[in-house]
């Protein structure tokens, strides 16, 4: 009972109940006049009418008051969430007038909310040193380096922005604000400061680079020595021992080289040299290199050529060879005895791309592990059981090479039925990224 009274007192005090409290004294005065001047029947009828009218006004206003109170509570909760977000939040209308600028955004951009709320932004405001940083986030084309993380034209848009002054790394997610009728009201940007994360990744990468460089020189010497011994006249047991050491040193040297390649990729210094190449001849040549290793493993490789004898596109042959060899090596290594690998090449219908598919009859990839397949140092559980050795860097390198060429890579797989790796490459050189950027683990 006390709770009901408290709620009634709370709702009664709201501005929405003002009409009822104005109407109540008028009702009492009118009832008093009717009592003295109207016959009893009409007095009773008018009293009932006004009581019903008063009840309707009261309950309508009470419902309105309750709705407004709930909206105010939700608004306060939302405002509290926005204010306490760790990421910066900037909302603005279609004319780039800032509507919301939370505390995290104040910290990231070093600007107070009152300085920007209600202000319109345009590319010209990048000339104002105080607002240059914020303007570059509003208009990413003004930033020194931008990496697109989502498909163009599809919201939410996700980009990484690298800034020089101040030195910052940001991930910016932009989405539309739409009313229930589908009208565009504006946009909201979530700004995540990745500066410290990127610095830690760079430190780790630098450590790996230094360690790999220090290891490669003595490993190369050991490998060269074992190669010479392998070519010398030795007893059978000595020959086996040298061959075993040579195989181990080759695997270790490959891991070190993979680590160095990853470091160069992440520093944006892998060094690409694009040239026009006939992809039919190129793929056929790489398959020829892989056939000898495949035969040793009892695997047959087939090439399904395109209907066209020549498809000339711009690629870096040396880098793309690394990617294709990696994919073929995996298709052979994780295959079954007497299995097959089929490589298909053709144009993508109605799109300026070609597609290469590498299909195997191997062990497949568990569905829950496919999303992590192109990340650093990851190897599927069944792959580890089949081939314990491996760095887990090959597919990460492949993904970066394909993306640098302006293509995409993905996989379809079924356990114990095999996997198919697909990648595309643009036939239009304008679709190749102009700069060497890092395609990090996403």
C-alpha positions in Angstrom: 0.0 0.0 0.0 2.9 2.3 0.9 4.5 1.6 -2.5 1.3 2.5 -4.4 1.0 5.7 -2.5 4.6 6.6 -3.2 4.1 5.9 -7.0 0.9 8.0 -7.0 2.7 10.9 -5.3 5.6 10.5 -7.8 3.3 10.5 -10.9 1.1 13.3 -9.5 4.1 15.6 -9.2 5.0 15.3 -12.8 4.2 18.2 -15.2 2.1 15.9 -17.4 -0.5 15.8 -14.5 -0.9 19.6 -14.6 -4.1 19.5 -16.7 -5.8 17.2 -14.2 -5.1 19.5 -11.2 -6.3 22.5 -13.2 -9.5 20.7 -14.2 -10.2 19.4 -10.6 -11.0 22.8 -8.9 -13.1 23.8 -12.0 -15.1 20.5 -11.6 -15.7 21.1 -7.9 -17.0 24.7 -8.5 -19.2 23.6 -11.4 -20.7 20.8 -9.2 -21.5 23.3 -6.5 -23.3 25.6 -8.9 -25.2 22.7 -10.4 -26.3 21.5 -6.9 -28.1 24.8 -6.3 -29.6 25.5 -9.7 -30.3 22.1 -11.4 -33.0 19.6 -10.6 -31.8 16.5 -8.7 -31.9 14.3 -11.8 -29.9 16.7 -14.0 -27.5 17.4 -11.2 -26.9 13.6 -10.8 -26.4 13.2 -14.6 -24.0 16.1 -14.9 -22.1 14.9 -11.8 -21.7 11.4 -13.4 -20.6 13.0 -16.7 -18.0 15.2 -15.1 -16.8 12.4 -12.9 -16.3 10.2 -15.9 -14.6 13.0 -17.8 -12.3 13.6 -14.7 -11.5 9.9 -14.6 -10.6 9.8 -18.3 -8.4 12.9 -18.0 -6.8 11.5 -14.8 -5.9 8.1 -16.2 -4.8 9.5 -19.6 -2.5 11.9 -17.9 -1.3 9.3 -15.5 -0.5 6.9 -18.4 1.3 9.8 -20.2 3.2 10.7 -17.1 4.3 7.1 -16.6 5.5 6.8 -20.2 7.4 10.1 -19.9 9.0 9.0 -16.7 10.1 5.7 -18.2 11.5 7.6 -21.2 13.4 9.9 -18.9 14.8 7.0 -16.9 15.9 5.2 -20.1 17.4 8.4 -21.4 19.4 8.9 -18.2 20.5 5.3 -18.3 21.6 5.7 -22.0 23.3 8.9 -21.2 25.2 7.3 -18.3 26.3 4.4 -20.6 27.5 6.8 -23.3 29.4 9.0 -20.8 31.1 6.0 -19.3 32.1 4.2 -22.5 35.8 3.5 -22.8 35.7 4.2 -26.5 35.0 7.6 -27.9 31.5 8.2 -29.2 30.7 11.0 -31.6 27.2 11.4 -33.1 26.4 14.0 -35.8 23.6 14.8 -38.2 23.7 14.6 -42.0 25.2 18.1 -42.1 28.1 17.0 -39.9 26.8 19.0 -36.9 28.0 17.3 -33.7 25.2 16.2 -31.4 27.0 13.9 -28.9 30.6 13.9 -27.8 31.3 11.7 -24.7 34.1 11.9 -22.1 36.3 9.2 -23.9 36.1 11.3 -27.1 37.2 14.3 -25.1 40.2 12.4 -23.9 41.1 10.9 -27.3 40.8 14.2 -29.2 41.9 16.5 -26.3 38.8 18.7 -26.9 36.0 19.6 -24.5 32.5 18.6 -25.5 31.2 22.2 -25.3 33.8 23.2 -28.0 32.3 20.9 -30.6 28.7 20.1 -29.8 26.5 22.2 -32.2 29.5 22.8 -34.4 29.4 21.9 -38.1 32.5 20.2 -39.5 33.9 20.3 -43.1 37.2 19.3 -44.6 38.3 22.9 -44.4 38.4 22.7 -40.6 41.5 20.5 -40.9 43.4 23.8 -41.3 42.5 24.6 -37.7 45.3 22.8 -35.7 43.0 22.3 -32.7 40.4 20.4 -34.8 42.7 18.8 -37.4 42.7 15.4 -35.6 38.9 15.3 -35.3 38.4 16.4 -38.9 40.6 13.6 -40.1 38.4 11.1 -38.4 35.3 12.8 -39.8 36.9 12.7 -43.3 39.4 9.8 -43.4 40.7 10.7 -46.9 42.6 13.5 -45.1 44.4 11.1 -42.8 48.0 9.9 -43.7 47.0 6.2 -43.8 43.6 4.5 -43.8 43.0 0.7 -44.0 39.4 -0.4 -44.9 38.3 -3.3 -42.7 34.7 -3.7 -44.1 33.2 -3.8 -47.5 32.7 -0.5 -49.2 29.1 0.9 -49.0 27.9 -1.5 -46.3 27.3 -0.3 -42.8 28.7 -0.4 -40.2 31.9 0.9 -41.9 35.1 -0.1 -40.1 38.5 1.5 -40.8 41.9 1.8 -39.2 43.4 5.3 -39.2 47.1 6.0 -38.6 47.9 9.6 -37.6 51.3 11.2 -37.5 50.7 14.3 -35.3 49.9 13.2 -32.7 51.1 9.6 -33.3 48.0 7.5 -32.9 46.3 4.4 -34.2 42.5 4.4 -34.2 39.8 1.9 -35.2 36.7 3.9 -36.2 33.3 2.2 -36.6 30.7 4.3 -38.4 27.0 3.5 -38.5 23.8 5.2 -39.5 21.2 6.7 -37.2 17.7 5.9 -38.7 14.3 6.7 -37.4 11.4 4.1 -37.3 10.2 5.4 -40.7 13.7 4.7 -42.2 14.7 8.3 -42.6 18.4 9.1 -42.1 18.9 11.3 -39.0 22.7 11.2 -38.9 25.7 9.0 -38.1 27.5 7.7 -35.0 31.3 7.0 -34.8 32.8 4.7 -32.2 36.5 5.6 -31.9 38.8 2.9 -30.3 42.3 4.1 -29.5 44.6 1.2 -30.5 47.9 3.1 -30.0 49.1 1.1 -27.1 48.0 -2.2 -28.6 49.8 -1.5 -31.9 52.9 -0.4 -30.0 52.9 -3.7 -28.1 52.5 -5.7 -31.4 55.3 -3.7 -32.9 57.6 -4.5 -29.9 56.8 -8.2 -30.2 57.4 -8.1 -34.0 60.7 -6.3 -33.5 61.8 -9.0 -31.0 60.9 -11.8 -33.4 62.8 -10.0 -36.2 66.0 -9.6 -34.1 65.8 -13.2 -32.9 65.1 -14.6 -36.4 68.0 -12.6 -37.9 70.4 -13.9 -35.2 69.2 -17.5 -35.8 69.3 -17.4 -39.6 73.1 -16.9 -40.0 74.3 -19.9 -38.0 71.4 -22.0 -39.3 72.4 -21.3 -42.9 76.0 -22.3 -42.1 74.8 -25.5 -40.4 72.5 -26.3 -43.4 75.3 -25.6 -45.9 77.7 -27.9 -44.0 75.1 -30.7 -43.8 74.5 -30.4 -47.6 78.2 -30.8 -48.3 78.4 -33.8 -46.0 75.3 -35.3 -47.7 77.1 -35.1 -51.0 80.3 -36.7 -49.6 81.1 -40.4 -49.6 79.9 -41.7 -46.2 78.9 -45.0 -44.6 75.2 -45.8 -44.9 74.5 -45.1 -41.2 76.4 -41.8 -41.4 74.5 -40.9 -44.6 71.2 -41.5 -42.7 72.3 -39.4 -39.8 73.4 -36.5 -42.1 70.1 -36.7 -44.1 68.1 -36.5 -40.9 70.0 -33.5 -39.7 69.7 -31.9 -43.2 65.9 -32.3 -43.1 65.6 -30.9 -39.6 67.8 -27.9 -40.5 65.7 -27.2 -43.6 62.5 -27.2 -41.5 64.0 -24.9 -38.9 65.4 -22.6 -41.6 62.0 -22.4 -43.2 60.4 -21.4 -39.9 63.0 -18.7 -39.4 62.4 -17.4 -42.9 58.6 -17.4 -42.3 59.1 -15.4 -39.1 61.2 -12.8 -41.1 58.6 -12.7 -43.8 55.9 -12.0 -41.2 58.0 -9.2 -39.7 58.5 -7.6 -43.1 54.8 -7.9 -43.9 53.9 -6.2 -40.5 56.4 -3.5 -41.1 54.9 -2.9 -44.6 58.3 -3.7 -46.1 57.7 -7.0 -47.8 58.5 -5.3 -51.2 56.2 -6.0 -54.1 57.1 -5.8 -57.8 54.1 -6.0 -60.0 54.3 -7.0 -63.6 51.9 -8.3 -66.3 51.8 -12.1 -66.1 49.9 -14.9 -67.9 48.1 -16.6 -65.0 47.4 -19.8 -66.9 51.2 -20.3 -67.5 52.1 -19.1 -64.0 49.8 -21.5 -62.2 50.8 -24.4 -64.4 54.5 -23.6 -63.7 53.9 -23.6 -59.9 52.0 -26.9 -60.0 54.9 -28.4 -62.0 57.2 -27.5 -59.1 54.8 -29.0 -56.5 54.2 -32.3 -58.4 57.5 -34.0 -57.4 56.8 -33.5 -53.7 53.2 -34.6 -54.2 54.3 -37.8 -56.0 56.6 -38.7 -53.0 53.5 -38.4 -50.8 51.4 -40.5 -53.2 49.2 -37.5 -54.2 48.2 -36.6 -57.7 47.8 -32.9 -58.7 45.5 -31.9 -61.6 45.1 -28.6 -63.3 41.7 -27.6 -64.6 42.7 -24.8 -67.0 40.5 -21.9 -68.0 38.7 -21.9 -71.3 41.1 -19.1 -72.2 44.7 -20.0 -73.0 45.9 -16.6 -71.7 44.6 -14.4 -68.8 47.1 -11.6 -68.3 46.9 -9.7 -65.0 49.3 -7.6 -62.9 50.9 -9.6 -60.0 54.2 -10.0 -58.2 55.2 -13.5 -59.4 57.7 -14.1 -56.6 55.2 -13.3 -53.8 52.2 -15.0 -55.4 54.4 -18.1 -56.0 55.0 -18.2 -52.2 51.2 -18.1 -51.6 50.4 -20.8 -54.1 53.2 -23.1 -53.0 52.0 -22.8 -49.4 48.4 -23.7 -50.4 49.6 -26.7 -52.5 51.9 -27.8 -49.8 49.0 -27.8 -47.3 46.8 -29.6 -49.7 49.4 -32.4 -50.1 50.5 -32.6 -46.5 47.0 -32.9 -45.0 45.7 -35.2 -47.7 45.0 -38.9 -47.4 47.0 -41.7 -49.1 46.4 -41.8 -52.8 44.4 -38.6 -52.6 44.0 -35.8 -55.1 44.5 -32.1 -55.4 42.6 -30.2 -58.1 43.6 -26.7 -59.0 41.0 -24.7 -61.0 41.4 -21.3 -62.6 38.8 -19.1 -64.3 37.2 -15.7 -64.5 34.6 -14.5 -61.9 31.3 -14.0 -63.8 30.4 -10.3 -64.3 33.2 -9.1 -62.0 36.8 -7.9 -62.8 38.4 -10.8 -61.0 39.8 -14.2 -61.6 39.4 -17.1 -59.1 41.8 -19.9 -58.2 40.5 -22.9 -56.3 42.7 -25.5 -54.7 40.5 -28.6 -53.8 41.9 -31.5 -51.8 40.6 -34.9 -50.6 42.2 -34.5 -47.2 41.2 -34.5 -43.5 39.2 -31.3 -43.6 39.0 -28.5 -41.0 36.8 -28.5 -38.0 34.0 -25.9 -38.5 34.7 -24.1 -35.2 38.4 -23.5 -36.2 37.9 -22.1 -39.7 37.5 -18.5 -38.5 41.0 -18.7 -36.9 42.7 -20.4 -39.8 44.4 -17.3 -41.3 45.7 -16.0 -38.0 49.3 -16.2 -36.8 50.6 -19.4 -35.2 47.2 -21.2 -35.4 47.0 -24.8 -36.5 43.9 -26.9 -36.5 43.8 -29.7 -33.9 43.5 -32.5 -36.5 46.3 -31.0 -38.5 48.7 -31.1 -35.5 47.9 -34.8 -35.0 48.6 -35.5 -38.7 51.8 -33.4 -39.0 53.1 -32.2 -35.6 55.8 -29.9 -37.2 54.7 -26.5 -38.6 54.8 -22.9 -37.5 51.2 -21.9 -38.3 52.4 -18.9 -40.2 51.9 -20.0 -43.8 48.2 -19.1 -44.2 48.8 -15.8 -42.5 51.4 -15.0 -45.1 49.2 -16.2 -47.9 46.3 -14.0 -46.7 48.5 -10.9 -46.7 49.9 -11.6 -50.1 46.5 -12.1 -51.6 45.0 -9.0 -49.9 48.0 -6.9 -51.1 47.2 -8.0 -54.6 43.6 -6.7 -54.1 42.0 -10.1 -53.8 40.3 -12.1 -51.1 40.8 -15.6 -49.7 38.4 -18.0 -48.0 37.9 -21.7 -47.4 35.2 -24.3 -47.5 35.7 -27.6 -45.7 34.1 -30.8 -44.5 35.7 -33.1 -42.0 37.2 -36.2 -43.6 35.9 -35.0 -47.1 38.5 -32.4 -47.8 38.9 -28.6 -48.1 38.8 -26.1 -50.9 40.8 -22.9 -50.7 39.6 -20.0 -52.9 41.3 -16.8 -53.7 40.5 -14.0 -56.2 42.8 -11.5 -58.0 41.7 -8.4 -59.8 42.0 -8.2 -63.6 41.8 -4.4 -63.3 45.1 -3.0 -61.9 43.2 0.0 -60.5 41.8 -2.4 -57.9 45.2 -3.3 -56.5 46.0 -1.2 -53.3 48.3 1.7 -54.0 50.4 1.1 -50.8 51.7 -1.9 -48.9 49.7 -2.1 -45.7 49.3 -4.6 -43.0 46.3 -6.9 -43.0 46.3 -7.8 -39.4 44.4 -10.7 -37.7 40.7 -9.7 -37.8 
